[in-house]
Amino acid sequence: MRFDDNKIEEIKNRVDIVELASEYLTLKKAGRNFVGLCPFHQEKTPSFTVNREKQIFYCFGCGQGGNAITFLMKISGKSFPEAIKDLAQKTSVVLPPPRLTSKESRENESLREKITALNLRAAQHFARNLYSPAGKEARLYLQNRELTEDTTKKFRLGYAPDSWSSLADYIERSGVPLKLAEQAGLLIPGKEGKFYDRFRGRLIFPIENIFGEVVAFGGRILDKGEPKYLNSPESPVYIKGKNLYGLNKTKDEIRRNGFALIVEGYFDLISLVNAGVGNVVATLGTALTREHLELLRRYTVDIVALFDPDTAGRKALDRSLELFLEMRMKARVLILPGNCDPDDYIKKFGKDNLESLISRAQPLSDYYIENVIGGGKTFEDKREMIKTAMEFINKISDQKEKALFIKRIAEKTGINEELLIRELPRTEIKHIRTKPRHDINADTVELHLIQLLLEYPQKIIQAEKENILSYFLQPKVKSLGEKIIDTYKLLGFVDIGMILPADEDAPLRERIFQLMIKALPTGSEMLEKIFADNVRQIKKKWFKDQHRQIKIKLTKAQESGNDFLIEELLREKENLLMEEKELN
């Protein structure tokens, strides 16, 4: 599938990579660049660099890099056509139908696209139901929960009637295969090839991913009954442990406030947002995962865990503590008084009281010490708990934080700090085998030409016509240039992330990105001069190398007395001098 070259260039010219990347992580200005914590690997010091002038990104930690299109592909897992369509919509570029190769057809739209499109239609169907006569009871339920209409619409809340086939009938009338709706988790297969609705007689919560696509649904029963909540099964577009409910709508507030509240349920989040507390995400009852925190780290490393005060909520919190440490999150803990969950508390006591409690939330260390160390009654209990605590502390990578943690335990237990330090488990020193760094001796002039081809693709065809790559002396760089030409001819677009993956040749990638980030943008006239000068230098070096090789061969031919070869080499040298004269 190939899109119109001019349209791709138009998208690249219109999109602002800083604004695009800022939708998924927090960036701060650093000279001509913007830096932030890399979304593609875990790090403590920001090494992810975005350059607005060049419209490129590069992480000096993991080697991922590219432009706006490849950034969206990497961060979302979308295909090239999907990323192009998304950016076209974002930049208001009208795309003509892509040209399809002989092996493709319009029916080859990805399963992912089909399911997200169907989920959107289902969400719209549920929303219409909410405002229909059948949704009266659900509307009263929301009013009793003090939700405004704006909040209801913001979260696309809907209603599934107590019918076996309300959604199935709608999907069938729409001409969508019911089997696809089964794959999306919307329908359940019955007997004789029939399907029935998964959600019946429930308030519906569409679950959106970070890009605002509807990927799944949750449903709450309005009357008494079990299960109280029902969620979509996992599907090609939805994995529970990788989605945080509400993040796509609250990420800007999280950035503004500098921290995020983590709650458990739909109504915990919706009620907080409804009351004006917008920096919140929800785990939807599933255990907090590493993927959840990796997603959240793009916007903040400061979090307040605001889990339910019941036994299940406390257990969920305790399971999350080590994860907070491993992911280097600056975590605080808040257990609400009066056995209230966040939804109850905000309604009873309001935003100001909640924010006052949040400002006094316990550091993770204090919570852990009080709830683990403080629970021991006998000497044996305390000894076992101290052992457990020291194993926990050993997971802290920051030495200052580790020392403060030990000091707090010493104060709490009255045990000498030195004795506690001796209790720290001895950790094995793992010898990490790093990939050997193959130093690239490529002349900067060759890399500079590669940089120009990547930044100014209009020069790629010229480079091919003039056979410039034949003058390259470094095989790796020449091969990279050939890939650039082939990719551009195939797609009408080229990016280093596509032709040189991060795990292939990190030193070469890093040198090219350093050149791209440091080089100032140039106008068309200056580009012609820079390009011509660069080609001239490459050819000069090539001629110099050819002369060197001929000289070596001549010496060997003279030593062996091979007159025929000597004559041939002298002719070759004469031809080379004539070509070189034309260049000069």
N, C-alpha and C positions, 0 to 999 in steps of 0.2 A: 504494500500500500504506500503510495507516494502522494504527498500533498504538493500543491503549487509552490514552487520555490519562492516566488515573490511574496506570497502570503506568510510563509514561514519567516522570511526576513522582516515583514511588517509586524508580526507578533513579537519577534525578538527586539525590534526597535521600540515597540510600545510598552512592553512589560518592564517593570522596575524590579530587578532581582532583590534589592534590599527590602522593598515592600512585600514581595512574595515570601522571602525567607522569614521576614518578621511575623508572618502569620503562623509560623511553626516554631519559632524560637525567639529569644530576646537578644537583640543586637545592640552594641554600644559603639559609638564613633571612635575611631582610633586613627587620627591623621586622615589620609585619603580613603581608608578602608573602614569597614565595620566588622567587629569581632563578637563572638559568642561561644557558648558551649556547643560542641559538635553534636548534632542529633543522630549521627551515625555510629558513634562509639562513646563509651563512658569516659569522661575526663573531668579534672578538677579545675585546671587552668584553661581558659578559652584559647583555642587554636584554630577555630573555624573562622575563615576570613572571607568577606564578601566585598567585591569592588564594584561600585555603582557605575563608574566610567566605562569599565570593560564589560559589565554585566556578567561577571563570573564569580564563582565561589571556589574555595579550596581549603581543605583541612590539613594543616601541617602535622597533625597527630596521626590520622589514619590514611591520609592520601586521597580521600574522596574529593572529587572536584568536577566542575563543568559549568554549564550556563543555566538559565532559568528552566529550560525544557528538561534537561537531565536532572536538575534539582527536584522538580516535581515528580519525575519518574522514580527517583531513588526514595524520596520521602513518603510517597504514596503507594509505591508498588504498581503504579499504572504503566500501561504499555505506551509506546511512542505515540500512536494515534490518539489514545485517550488523553495524554498530556497535552497534545496539540489542540484538541477540541476544548479542553478546559481553559487553556490559556487564551484561545481565540474568544471564548465567551467572556473571560475576564477583561480582555483588552478591546472588546467590541469589534473584532475582526470577523468579517463574514467569510466563511470558508466554502468554496465550491466543493462538490463531491470529490473525494480523493480518487486518483487514478489507481485502479486495481491491477495487480499482476495477473498472469494467466492462471495461477493456482488459487486465486482469491475470488470471492463473490460477496455481494452485499449481505448474504445470509451469514457470513462469518463474523458478525458482531460478537464480541466476547460474551461469555456466560455472565461475567461480572457486570458488564453494562446492562445486560438484559434483566438481571435480578434487581439491580439498583433502580432501574426504570420502573419495574413492576412494583417494588416497595414504595416508590413515590406515589404511584397511582393508588396503591392500597391505603397509604396515609391520607391521601386526599379523600378517598371513599369513607374512611373512618371519621374524618373531620366533618364531612357533610352529614353523616349520621348523627353526630353530636348535636348539630343545630336543626335536626329534623324533629318531628313529633316523637319519633321513637327514642330520641336522646334526652327527653325531658328529665327523666330520673337522674341521668348522668350529669346534666347541667345543674340540677338542684344539689347534687352531691358536691360538685366543685364550688358552688356558692357557699355551702356549709363549711367548706374548707378555706373559705375567705380568699379564693384565688380570683384575681381580676381577669377580665376578658382578654386584656393585652397579654398577660402571662400565659393564659390558656392557648392563645394563638401563637405566641412565641415558641412554645414547646410542641406545637402541632398536636395538642391532645385531641383524641377522638373517642368514638364509641363503636363497639361491636355489638349489634343486637343479639338477643338470645335466640338465634336461629342457626340451624345446621348448615345453611348454604347461602347466607347473605353475600359474603365475599366471593364464594365460589361461583355463584350466579353472575355477579358483576364481572369477574375475570373472564368467564366464558363468553359473556356478551361482548366483551372488549376484544375478543379474538385472540387472547393470549392462551397458549397451551397450559392446561391445568397441571401438567407434569412439571413445568417450570415453577409454578406457584408452590408445588410440593418441595422442590429443591430450595426455594426461598424460605421454607418453613411456615408458609401462610396456610397451607392446606394439609390435611392428613388423609392418606388413602383409606378408602373403605372397601366394602365388598362389591364385586361385579364391576370393577374399574371406576367406581364413583369416588368422589372426594368430598370431605366436609371441612368446615371452618375450624381452625385451631382455636381462635379466640371467639368466645360466645358469651354475651351478657356481661361484657367487661369494659371498663374505662381503658382506653388505649394510649400508651406512651410510645411514640416512634423513637427509636434509638438511632442517633446520627453519629457518623464518624467525624473525625477532625475536619473533613472537607465539606461537611454539611449534607452528605449523602445519607439517605435512610437505609440502614443496613439490617435492622431487626426491629422487633416490637416487644413491649411488655404490656401485660394486661392485668388490671386489678378488678376483682369481683366486687360488685356494689353491695350485695347482701351478704349474709353469712354463708360460708361455704369454703371448701378447700379444693385446690390450693388458693390461698388468698391472692398470691401473685403468680402469674404464668409468663414465662419468657420464651422468645423464639429459640429454637435449637441453633447450633452453630451451622454455618452455611459457607459457600464459597466467598461471601463478602463479610462474614461476621464470625469473630472469635472472641468469646467473652473476656478472656484475660488480656485482650489487647485494645479494649475500648473503654474509655471513661465517659460516663453519661454527662452530657451538658458541656463538655470541654470546648466544643466548637462555638458555643454561645458565650462562654465565660472567660475564654483565654485572654481577651483584652483587659478585663477587670483584674485578672490574676496578675498580669504584667503591671498594671497601674498600682495595685496594692503591694506588690512585691512578695506576696505569699499566697498560698492556696489552702482552702479548707477542704478536707477529705471527709465526706459523709457516706452513708451506706445506701440509702434508698431514694427512689424517685421523688417522693413528697418532701424528704429532707431537703433536697436540692431545690426543688421548685418553690417551696415555701420560703426558703432563704432569699432566693432571687426575687420573689414576689414582694418581700419586705425590704428590698434594697441592698441585700448582701450578695454581691455578684461574683465574688472570687471563690467559687466553690465547684467541686466535681464530685461525682458519686460512683461507687464501685458496683452498684446494683446487686448487692448481697453476695457477690462472689469474693473470694479471698483476694486481697491486694497482691498484685504480681510485679515482677521485675519490669515487665513490658509496660504496665501502668505507670510506673515511676519514670521509666525512660521517656515516655510520652510527656509526662508532666515536667520533667527536667528541662524541656525545651523552653519553658516559660518561667520557671522558678525552681530553686532548690530549697526554698523555705516553705514548710508545710505545717499545718495544725491538724492533727488527727482528731476528728469530732465524731467518734463512733457512738453507737447506741450504748446506754449504760447497763443494759441487761447482760446476762451471762454470755450470750452468743457474741454480743458486741465487744465485751472485754476480751474474750478469747481471740476474736478477729484482730483486735488491737495488739495483743501480746504476740501473735504470730507475725505481725508486721514490723515489730521493733528491730529485729535483726536485718530485715530487708532495708529499712531506713538507713542503717549504718552501712551496709554493703554498697548501697547506691549513693552514699555520701550526701544524704538529704539532711538539711538542718531542721530536724523535726521537733515539734512541741505537741503536747497532749492536753486535751480538754475533756474532762468528764463533767457533763452538765448536772447541776444540782436538781434535787426533787425527782430523781429517776426519770427526767425528761429526755426525750430524743430531740434532735434539732427542730423538727417540725412542731412538736408541742411547745418547746421553749420559746421560739420566735413569736408564736401566737399569744402566749401568756404574758411574756415579759418584754417583747419588742426588740428592735434592732439595737438601740443604745446599750441596753443591759447585756445583750449578747456580745457586742463589740468590746465592752468593758471586760467581760470574762476572757475573751480571746486575747486581749492585750496582756492578761496575767496567766496565760496558759503555761503549764509546766514544761521545762526542757525535758527532753527524752530521758536524760540521765537521772533527773529527780524522780520522774515517774517510775522508772525501772527500779531504782533503789528502794523507794517506798513500797512498791508492790511486790518486789522479789525478796530483797534483803529484810524489809520490815516484817515479812510474814513469818519469819522463823521464831519459834518459841524456845525450843530446847537447844542445847549446845550442838547436838548432832544436826538438827535442822539448819542452824546458822552455818555450820561448817559446810554442809552440802550446798546451801544457797550461795555462799561465798565462792565456792568452786564453780558453780554455774555462772555466777556473775562475772568471774574473771575470764571464763571462756567467752562470754558475751563481749567483754571489754577488749579481748584480744582481736576482735574483728574490726576495731576502730583503727583506721589507717593514720589519722592525724595524731602525732605524738603528744601535742599540747592538750588536745581534747581527751586523750587517753589518761594523761596525768591528772587532769581535773576530775575525771570520773573516779579514779582511784582515791583521790583526796576526799571526795564526797562520801565514798564507801567507808573510808577510815573514820571520818567524822560520825557517820551513822552508827558504826559498829564499835568504835573505840579500839579498833585493831590498828597497830602500827603500819604505816604506808609501806615500809620496806618488806614487812612480812607478806603483805598483800601482793607486792610486785613479784615475790618469789613464787606465788601461786599462779602467776601467768603461765599458761601452757607453753611449752617450748614448741615453736612452730618450725616445721621443716623448711630449710632454705631451698626453694625450687630453682633449679638452674634452667631458666627459660632459654630455649634455643631460638635465637633471633635469626631471621633470614639474612644470609650474607649480603652485604651491600656491594653490588657490582658497580664500581665507580664508572661513570660514563665520561670517557675522555673526549666525547664529541665536542668539536669546536663550537664555541658559542654562536658563531655566524650561521652554522647549520640549524641550530636550535632556534635562532632568531627567525629564520625563514619559516620554520614550522609554526612558530608563534604567529607570524604574519598570515599564514594560510588559515589558521584557526580563527583569527580575529577578523580577517577580511577575505571571506570565501570567494569573492569575485576574482581573486588572484589565483585560485586553484586551477581553473581551466587554462590560464596563461602558463602556469608552471608545467602543466601536462604538455601543452603544445610546444613549448620551448625545451622540453625534455630536461628540465633543470635538475631533477633528482638523479640523473645519470652522473652528475658531477659531485655527488655526495661521497665522502670518504668513509663515513661511519655506517656500517650495515644496519644497525638498530634504528638510527634516525632516518635512513633512507626507507626502510620498511615502514616506519611510521608515516612518512610522507605518502607512500603508495596507498596505505590504508585510508588516509585522508581523501585522496583523489577518488578511490573506489567508493567510499561511503557517500561522498558528495554526489557522485554520478548516480548512485542508487536512490538516495533519499532527498537530495537537494538541500541537505543540511548536514553539518558535521560538528562533533564535539569530542574533546579529548576523552571524556568519560566513557564514550561509546567505543572508541578505537584502542584505548589503552586503559583497561580496568585497573583499579587501585592495587590489586594484588599481583599485577604483572611486573611492573618495573618502577618501583617507588622513587628511586633517585632520578630517573629520567622525567617522570611526571612532575616531581617537585621542582626540578630546574625549569621546566617549561612554564609551570604556573607562576614561579617567581618572576620570570621574564614578563609574563602577561600582566601580573599585578603591578609590577614596578613601571612598566612602559606607559608613557602618556599617550592618550588617544591622538590621532593625527588626521589632518584633512586629506582630500584626494590628491592634491598636487604633491604634498609632502610624502604621501604614501608611495607615489610613483617613484620619487627620488630614492626613498629608503629601500624600496623593493629592488630597484635597479642596482643600487650600490651593494646591497646584500648579495645579489646574484653574481655581481662582478667579483666580489671577494671570494665567494665559494668557488668560482671558476679559476681564479688566480691560485688558490690553494690546491685545486685539482691539478692544474698545469705543473705547479711546483712538485707535486707528488709524482706526476708522470715523468718529469725530468729526472727525479731521484731514482725511479725504478729503471729507466733506460740506462742511466749511468752505471748502476749495479750490474745490469745485464751485459753492458759493453765491456766492463772490467773482466767479467767471467769469460766472455767470448774471446777477448784478447789473450787471456791466460791459457785458454784451450786451443788458440790458433784457428778458430772457426771463422774464416773470412766471409763465408756466405751470410752467417748470422750478423757479423759486424756490419756488412753493407746494408742489410735489412733494417738493423737498429738505427743506423745513421739516417736512412730515408725516413724512418718513423720520427726521428728527432727533428728533421727538417720540416716535415708536415706539421708537427706539434708547434714549432716556432712560428709557422705561418698562421696557424689558428690563433695562437697567443697574440700575434701582431694585430690581427683583426679585432680581438677583444680590447686591446689597448688603444 
